[in-house]
Amino acid sequence: MKVAVDQDRCVGSGQYVLMAPDVFDQRDEDGIVVLLDEFPPTELHDDVRQAARVCPALAIELDES
């Protein structure tokens, strides 16, 4: 799995940090998503998928090919 984020689309909801804190963080100044791990380990894939599903701005993209 490869993860990408679109910081321009992000609205800073922070749900992704709760779902997958080893993969996502937020900038202190405005809460915008920060990607910590572009290629998360297999055991985190379900958490990353859930984070992408709950993102209200659809700012998280997953490539599972």
N, CA and C atoms as an extended XYZ file, in Angstrom:
195
Properties=species:S:1:pos:R:3:atomname:S:1:resname:S:1:resid:I:1 pbc="F F F"
N         0.844       -1.181        0.000 N   MET     1
C         0.000        0.000        0.000 CA  MET     1
C         0.889        1.243        0.000 C   MET     1
N         0.491        2.196       -0.853 N   LYS     2
C         1.140        3.503       -0.863 CA  LYS     2
C         0.090        4.545       -0.497 C   LYS     2
N         0.455        5.449        0.402 N   VAL     3
C        -0.465        6.484        0.882 CA  VAL     3
C         0.005        7.840        0.379 C   VAL     3
N        -0.935        8.652       -0.053 N   ALA     4
C        -0.656       10.035       -0.429 CA  ALA     4
C        -1.719       10.918        0.214 C   ALA     4
N        -1.340       12.140        0.529 N   VAL     5
C        -2.298       13.096        1.084 CA  VAL     5
C        -2.277       14.373        0.256 C   VAL     5
N        -3.410       15.025        0.192 N   ASP     6
C        -3.537       16.309       -0.494 CA  ASP     6
C        -3.776       17.365        0.579 C   ASP     6
N        -2.714       18.036        0.965 N   GLN     7
C        -2.820       19.033        2.030 CA  GLN     7
C        -3.704       20.204        1.633 C   GLN     7
N        -3.834       20.471        0.339 N   ASP     8
C        -4.700       21.568       -0.106 CA  ASP     8
C        -6.179       21.252        0.107 C   ASP     8
N        -6.539       19.981        0.085 N   ARG     9
C        -7.938       19.572        0.302 CA  ARG     9
C        -8.270       19.415        1.777 C   ARG     9
N        -7.269       19.157        2.590 N   CYS    10
C        -7.478       18.836        4.009 CA  CYS    10
C        -8.173       19.980        4.745 C   CYS    10
N        -9.126       19.612        5.588 N   VAL    11
C        -9.843       20.601        6.395 CA  VAL    11
C        -9.461       20.501        7.875 C   VAL    11
N        -8.486       19.638        8.180 N   GLY    12
C        -7.971       19.553        9.548 CA  GLY    12
C        -8.902       18.892       10.542 C   GLY    12
N        -9.689       17.920       10.112 N   SER    13
C       -10.627       17.270       11.032 CA  SER    13
C        -9.916       16.431       12.084 C   SER    13
N        -8.762       15.872       11.726 N   GLY    14
C        -7.966       15.115       12.685 CA  GLY    14
C        -8.391       13.686       12.907 C   GLY    14
N        -9.441       13.228       12.253 N   GLN    15
C        -9.907       11.855       12.439 CA  GLN    15
C        -8.844       10.832       12.039 C   GLN    15
N        -8.069       11.151       11.015 N   TYR    16
C        -7.033       10.244       10.520 CA  TYR    16
C        -5.960        9.984       11.575 C   TYR    16
N        -5.670       10.973       12.411 N   VAL    17
C        -4.668       10.800       13.476 CA  VAL    17
C        -5.184        9.810       14.523 C   VAL    17
N        -6.455        9.876       14.820 N   LEU    18
C        -7.044        8.941       15.781 CA  LEU    18
C        -7.058        7.516       15.238 C   LEU    18
N        -7.278        7.371       13.939 N   MET    19
C        -7.373        6.048       13.324 CA  MET    19
C        -6.009        5.401       13.097 C   MET    19
N        -5.023        6.206       12.689 N   ALA    20
C        -3.710        5.658       12.325 CA  ALA    20
C        -2.597        6.627       12.734 C   ALA    20
N        -2.326        6.752       14.017 N   PRO    21
C        -1.343        7.733       14.495 CA  PRO    21
C         0.097        7.443       14.085 C   PRO    21
N         0.389        6.219       13.665 N   ASP    22
C         1.736        5.913       13.193 CA  ASP    22
C         1.941        6.321       11.735 C   ASP    22
N         0.859        6.669       11.072 N   VAL    23
C         0.922        7.013        9.653 CA  VAL    23
C         0.625        8.490        9.418 C   VAL    23
N        -0.235        9.081       10.238 N   PHE    24
C        -0.660       10.469       10.042 CA  PHE    24
C        -0.432       11.310       11.295 C   PHE    24
N        -0.171       12.584       11.060 N   ASP    25
C        -0.090       13.573       12.133 CA  ASP    25
C        -0.732       14.842       11.601 C   ASP    25
N        -0.740       15.886       12.428 N   GLN    26
C        -1.288       17.179       12.026 CA  GLN    26
C        -0.269       18.264       12.297 C   GLN    26
N        -0.255       19.279       11.425 N   ARG    27
C         0.593       20.443       11.667 CA  ARG    27
C         0.042       21.204       12.861 C   ARG    27
N         0.938       21.660       13.712 N   ASP    28
C         0.521       22.382       14.919 CA  ASP    28
C        -0.200       23.678       14.602 C   ASP    28
N         0.250       24.379       13.590 N   GLU    29
C        -0.292       25.714       13.335 CA  GLU    29
C        -1.698       25.734       12.743 C   GLU    29
N        -2.072       24.692       11.991 N   ASP    30
C        -3.391       24.747       11.352 CA  ASP    30
C        -4.128       23.399       11.302 C   ASP    30
N        -3.537       22.341       11.822 N   GLY    31
C        -4.210       21.050       11.875 CA  GLY    31
C        -4.227       20.263       10.578 C   GLY    31
N        -3.531       20.750        9.565 N   ILE    32
C        -3.518       20.060        8.271 CA  ILE    32
C        -2.739       18.753        8.384 C   ILE    32
N        -3.193       17.747        7.656 N   VAL    33
C        -2.604       16.408        7.694 CA  VAL    33
C        -1.124       16.422        7.306 C   VAL    33
N        -0.359       15.585        8.007 N   VAL    34
C         1.045       15.339        7.689 CA  VAL    34
C         1.197       13.822        7.558 C   VAL    34
N         1.790       13.383        6.463 N   LEU    35
C         2.004       11.961        6.225 CA  LEU    35
C         3.334       11.548        6.845 C   LEU    35
N         3.279       10.594        7.758 N   LEU    36
C         4.476       10.115        8.442 CA  LEU    36
C         5.079        8.888        7.772 C   LEU    36
N         4.255        8.089        7.112 N   ASP    37
C         4.741        6.838        6.526 CA  ASP    37
C         4.003        6.581        5.214 C   ASP    37
N         4.692        6.815        4.110 N   GLU    38
C         4.098        6.653        2.781 CA  GLU    38
C         3.806        5.183        2.459 C   GLU    38
N         4.592        4.277        3.052 N   PHE    39
C         4.423        2.841        2.832 CA  PHE    39
C         4.253        2.148        4.182 C   PHE    39
N         3.060        2.263        4.787 N   PRO    40
C         2.857        1.684        6.121 CA  PRO    40
C         2.936        0.158        6.095 C   PRO    40
N         3.333       -0.436        7.217 N   PRO    41
C         3.391       -1.898        7.282 CA  PRO    41
C         1.992       -2.516        7.166 C   PRO    41
N         1.974       -3.747        6.741 N   THR    42
C         0.722       -4.471        6.491 CA  THR    42
C        -0.229       -4.431        7.678 C   THR    42
N         0.297       -4.530        8.876 N   GLU    43
C        -0.584       -4.567       10.046 CA  GLU    43
C        -1.340       -3.250       10.277 C   GLU    43
N        -0.945       -2.176        9.594 N   LEU    44
C        -1.645       -0.887        9.735 CA  LEU    44
C        -2.606       -0.604        8.583 C   LEU    44
N        -2.649       -1.471        7.585 N   HIS    45
C        -3.459       -1.191        6.398 CA  HIS    45
C        -4.935       -0.986        6.717 C   HIS    45
N        -5.517       -1.792        7.576 N   ASP    46
C        -6.932       -1.610        7.916 CA  ASP    46
C        -7.174       -0.261        8.580 C   ASP    46
N        -6.268        0.167        9.456 N   ASP    47
C        -6.402        1.468       10.114 CA  ASP    47
C        -6.297        2.605        9.099 C   ASP    47
N        -5.384        2.462        8.148 N   VAL    48
C        -5.207        3.496        7.117 CA  VAL    48
C        -6.434        3.565        6.218 C   VAL    48
N        -6.982        2.419        5.855 N   ARG    49
C        -8.215        2.415        5.054 CA  ARG    49
C        -9.356        3.111        5.793 C   ARG    49
N        -9.481        2.847        7.071 N   GLN    50
C       -10.521        3.490        7.880 CA  GLN    50
C       -10.292        5.000        7.941 C   GLN    50
N        -9.048        5.409        8.104 N   ALA    51
C        -8.726        6.843        8.136 CA  ALA    51
C        -9.119        7.512        6.829 C   ALA    51
N        -8.852        6.858        5.716 N   ALA    52
C        -9.224        7.418        4.412 CA  ALA    52
C       -10.737        7.516        4.270 C   ALA    52
N       -11.450        6.519        4.779 N   ARG    53
C       -12.924        6.532        4.693 CA  ARG    53
C       -13.549        7.662        5.507 C   ARG    53
N       -12.976        7.975        6.660 N   VAL    54
C       -13.596        8.990        7.522 CA  VAL    54
C       -13.148       10.410        7.204 C   VAL    54
N       -12.195       10.564        6.316 N   CYS    55
C       -11.726       11.920        5.970 CA  CYS    55
C       -12.834       12.675        5.228 C   CYS    55
N       -13.363       13.757        5.814 N   PRO    56
C       -14.486       14.455        5.188 CA  PRO    56
C       -14.111       15.166        3.888 C   PRO    56
N       -12.835       15.479        3.711 N   ALA    57
C       -12.397       16.190        2.510 CA  ALA    57
C       -11.834       15.259        1.446 C   ALA    57
N       -11.815       13.947        1.733 N   LEU    58
C       -11.240       12.962        0.813 CA  LEU    58
C        -9.809       13.329        0.427 C   LEU    58
N        -9.037       13.741        1.423 N   ALA    59
C        -7.670       14.204        1.200 CA  ALA    59
C        -6.635       13.080        1.279 C   ALA    59
N        -7.066       11.856        1.591 N   ILE    60
C        -6.166       10.717        1.700 CA  ILE    60
C        -6.427        9.783        0.532 C   ILE    60
N        -5.380        9.487       -0.214 N   GLU    61
C        -5.487        8.591       -1.366 CA  GLU    61
C        -4.651        7.347       -1.102 C   GLU    61
N        -5.222        6.190       -1.452 N   LEU    62
C        -4.544        4.919       -1.251 CA  LEU    62
C        -4.335        4.241       -2.603 C   LEU    62
N        -3.136        3.712       -2.789 N   ASP    63
C        -2.831        2.895       -3.969 CA  ASP    63
C        -2.493        1.511       -3.453 C   ASP    63
N        -3.387        0.575       -3.710 N   GLU    64
C        -3.208       -0.779       -3.186 CA  GLU    64
C        -2.772       -1.760       -4.282 C   GLU    64
N        -2.264       -1.243       -5.374 N   SER    65
C        -1.826       -2.138       -6.461 CA  SER    65
C        -0.470       -2.747       -6.168 C   SER    65
